[in-house]
Amino acid sequence: MSGEADLRVLLASMQPRLDTAVYVWASVDSASVANEVVAAAVVTVREDEGLTLVLESSIAEAYGLKCEYPSARITLEVHSALEAVGLTAAFAAALGDVGISANVVAGYHHDHIFVPCERADDAMMALRQLSAASALRARNP
C-alpha cells in the first residue's frame, strides 16, 4: 500500500497523536545489551559509535541504561509516502518557529516526532495549527 505524497493533502490530514509514554535516547554497544532491550526499542539506529535506542524511560531505567533527552512521541496519523517531499520541512519549521526541537523518525506508514516532554502540548498545538491552516488553504485556493 503506497502512502500519500501530495504535500497539501499530507499537511491537511496529518492528525498528530501524542503518545502518553516518556521516551529516552541511549547509545549502547550492541554486543553488550540484552536482546529484549533492543526488541523493546521503538527506534534503533546503528552508527559507527554504537547502537542508538529510543525506548520508554521505564525500560531504560530497569536495565540501568544511561539515557538523555526525555521526550514525547507525536505520531502523524496520515500514511505518508516514503518519497513524499516537504512534510518534514513543513512541520520542522512550524515547531522551530515556536522554539521546539524535533527529532524525526520516518516509519513505513507514519512519521514520528520526538519533542521535549515539557513542550509536548505546545508542539501538538503548533502541528494542529499547521494542519488547520493547510486544510483551509486547500478549501480556499
N, C-alpha and C positions, 0 to 999 in steps of 0.2 A: 504494500500500500504506500503510495507516494504521498508526501506531505505537501502542504501549501507553500508556494513560492512567491506569490504576489504580496509585496510588502504592505500595500494598503489593506489587504484582507488580513494579513498576519497581525498588524497593529490594532486594527479594529476589533479583532476577535481573540486577542491573546489570553484573556481571562486569567490573570495571575492568582495563584493559590498559595497561601502561606502555610508551610508545614509547622507543626507545633513543637517539633524536636529542636534541640540545640545541637549544632554540628561543630566539630573542631577539625583542625588540619594537623596531620603528623607526617613526619618523614622517617621511615624505618628501613632497616636492612631487610630485604625480602627473605633472606635465609634465616633470620632470627625471629621473625614474627609468626605467631600461630596462624594456621590456615583459616581458622574460624574468625579471626580478626579481619583478615583480608576479605573473606566472604561477607562479613557484616558491613563493610565499607560501601557507601553509596557512590563513591568515586575512587578510582585508582589510576595513578599516572606513574609510569616507570620513567625515571630520569637517571642521568649518569650518577647523581649523588645519592640516590636511593629511591624507594617506593613511597610516593605520596598517597596518603589515605585521607579521605574525608569521611568521617563517621560520627555517629551520635556520641555526645560527650560522655554519656554513662558507660558506653562500651570502652572508650578510650581510657576512662578512669579505672574501670575494672581490670584492665590489662596493664595499667601503670605507664601508659604512653605519654611522652612529653608532647604537648599539643599547643597550638596557637589559634588565634582568630575564632573565638566563639561566634558562630554565625547562624543566621536563619536562612532556610532554603525557601525560595519562591519558585514555583513551577509555573511556566506559561502553558496553559492547558491546550493551546492551539497546536495541532500537529504540523510543525514547520519542516519543510523540506531541508535536507542537509545542504543543498546548494542554494538555498534562499539567500538573497543579498540584501543587507541593510538592517535586518532585525536587531542584531546585536548592537550595531552602532546607534540605532534609534533609542533603545532602552538604556544603553550605557550613557548616552548623552542626557536623557531625561533624569537619570539618577545622579549623574555628575553635576547637573545644574542645581541640585539641592544638596550637594556635598556628600553623596553616599557612594562608598566604594562598592564595586561589584566584581565578584569572581564568577565567571560564567562557564558552565559545562553544557555542551550540547549532547543530548542523548539521541537515539534513533528517532524517537517520537516527539520529544519536548526539549525546550531549553530550561535550564535550572540556574537560578541566580542566587549566589550566596552573598548576603549582606550582613553588616554588623548587627547583632541581636538588638541592640538598643535603637537601631534605626529601621527595624522591620516595618513598623506601621507607617513611617514616612515613605519608605520605599513602595509599599503597597499603594499608598495614595498617589505617588508620582506615576506609577505604572498604570493605575486606573485612569488618571487624568490623560495620560498619553493615549490610551486606548479609546477613551471617550472622544477626545479631540479628533482622532483619526476616523472614528465612525461618523462623526458629524461632518468632517470634510468629504467623506465618501458619499454621504447623502446630499450634500450641497456643494457640488464641484465649482 
